[in-house]
Amino acid sequence: MTRSLAVVGAGAAGSGAAYALRDSDIDVTVFEKSRGVCGRAATRRKQGCRYDHGANYVKGADDRTTALLRELGEEGLVDVEAPVWTFDADGRIREGDEQRGDSPKWTWTEGITQLAKRLLARTDATVEQPTRIASFERGDGWYLTDTEGANYGPFDGLLLTPPAPQTAGLLAEAKWNDDRLPQLIEAVGAVDYRTVRTVVLHYPFELDTPYYALVNTDKEHEVGWLAREECKPGHVPDGESLLVVQMSSEWSTDHYDDPLDDVAPAVAETVATLLDDERLDDPDWVDDQGWRYALPEDGAVEDVVRSAEDTNLFFAGDWVVGDGRVAAALWNGIDAGERLEERL
Ligand SMILES: Cc1cc2nc3c(=O)[nH]c(=O)nc-3n(C[C@H](O)[C@H](O)[C@H](O)COP(=O)(O)OP(=O)(O)OC[C@H]3O[C@@H](n4cnc5c(N)ncnc54)[C@H](O)[C@@H]3O)c2cc1C
């Protein structure tokens, strides 16, 4: 008999789980609230540019991650060659350490969303999108309801991959009469997140710096991270620059809802000072994205998160492992997929 699995979320974790089950007889349906896939590893296109405004690249890729990305297709796979340098609270820029420069910085000419696109393309999974799941219920299997009131199921298994606060929200709405539910809601809801507001600055001229990106190592500067998308082939036309500026957690929380028109001039001025280039005061267009739940500060209690696996309810994502990286989410999703195959 065919077994079925519902996956909520088509980020690295959800897509990784679907990929892990590509050769199984499990019928996978992925529900994704956005029009695109890959979640916080996001790419946007605007004015002839393409930019990764969430995760900039697959950070800290080890050999097995690199092997998997190569397996998904070499065409368009890019290791950003220019290095990441550092800066401190006083804006002193320094060459980065060797370790950071050593590991590959993977993305794709078509943007980092290629990761989920390529993973899902190798599966027979049905992707329902844009479909935001509002609640789930336990009956003779798992049933889901979306925000439009449409119902799905029964599914033999359910895998939840949204960021922890959103997963805790789904658990709180669940119709599931089980003693473990309050403990799960508490454990998942306890994961704290750093908030990041990304501000994108575009210039009609090309910057000439020895680095691809700058990271603030003492976490005392208003800017947390700044990257030049033109260092990625296929992202920015020649002769232009596009800076992805990720503001510090404190600044991002304080200015999360401020209109872009108000914050962009201040961010551009800060960047111009940091890079000591007054031309950067005046971008010709700007863009932004708020990430309320950008990076988990810690992981959820593993025993609790895995306590409902006997009912085929699984969880995956960067917050499960407490490591806000694409590769961590990907492998956690693959791992959940493999355990689901054994259980279902
Ligand atoms: C600004 C920023 C910069 C970062 N930089 C890097 C970096 O350079 N390198 C790196 O490796 N990592 C980076 N990260 C971290 C990385 O993006 C994440 O760790 C990783 O993408 C998490 O994947 P995930 O699948 O766990 O979660 P997500 O990517 O959040 O995927 C969850 C998915 O679930 C969907 N969803 C949520 N609720 C529902 C619902 N109710 N119904 C249906 N779908 C739903 C969401 O739309 C999303 O697609 C960065 C993150 C941010 C925000």
The ligand as a Gaussian input file, in Angstrom:
#p B3LYP/6-31G(d) Opt

LIG

0 1
 C       19.228000      37.355000       6.706000
 C       19.705000      35.930000       6.772000
 C       21.000000      35.608000       6.395000
 C       21.453000      34.294000       6.433000
 N       22.708000      34.003000       5.948000
 C       23.064000      32.719000       5.802000
 C       24.223000      32.386000       5.045000
 O       24.897000      33.264000       4.479000
 N       24.558000      31.077000       4.939000
 C       23.811000      30.086000       5.518000
 O       24.171000      28.904000       5.374000
 N       22.685000      30.373000       6.196000
 C       22.282000      31.649000       6.334000
 N       21.095000      31.968000       6.943000
 C       20.324000      30.898000       7.602000
 C       19.564000      30.023000       6.598000
 O       18.839000      30.826000       5.699000
 C       18.600000      29.118000       7.374000
 O       19.304000      28.447000       8.414000
 C       17.960000      28.047000       6.481000
 O       17.565000      28.588000       5.242000
 C       16.768000      27.466000       7.233000
 O       16.083000      26.516000       6.434000
 P       14.778000      25.827000       7.010000
 O       14.268000      24.897000       5.968000
 O       15.054000      25.282000       8.368000
 O       13.728000      27.008000       7.273000
 P       13.078000      28.051000       6.245000
 O       14.025000      28.418000       5.185000
 O       12.514000      29.145000       7.081000
 O       11.900000      27.198000       5.573000
 C       10.632000      27.066000       6.171000
 C        9.585000      27.166000       5.074000
 O        8.299000      26.976000       5.658000
 C        7.386000      27.858000       5.029000
 N        6.257000      28.025000       5.954000
 C        6.269000      28.609000       7.184000
 N        5.039000      28.526000       7.751000
 C        4.255000      27.851000       6.861000
 C        2.894000      27.436000       6.879000
 N        2.095000      27.700000       7.924000
 N        2.400000      26.774000       5.796000
 C        3.200000      26.500000       4.725000
 N        4.508000      26.885000       4.663000
 C        5.021000      27.532000       5.716000
 C        8.203000      29.131000       4.811000
 O        7.638000      29.951000       3.808000
 C        9.550000      28.554000       4.404000
 O        9.646000      28.369000       3.007000
 C       20.604000      33.278000       6.904000
 C       19.289000      33.587000       7.277000
 C       18.844000      34.896000       7.201000
 C       17.405000      35.221000       7.528000

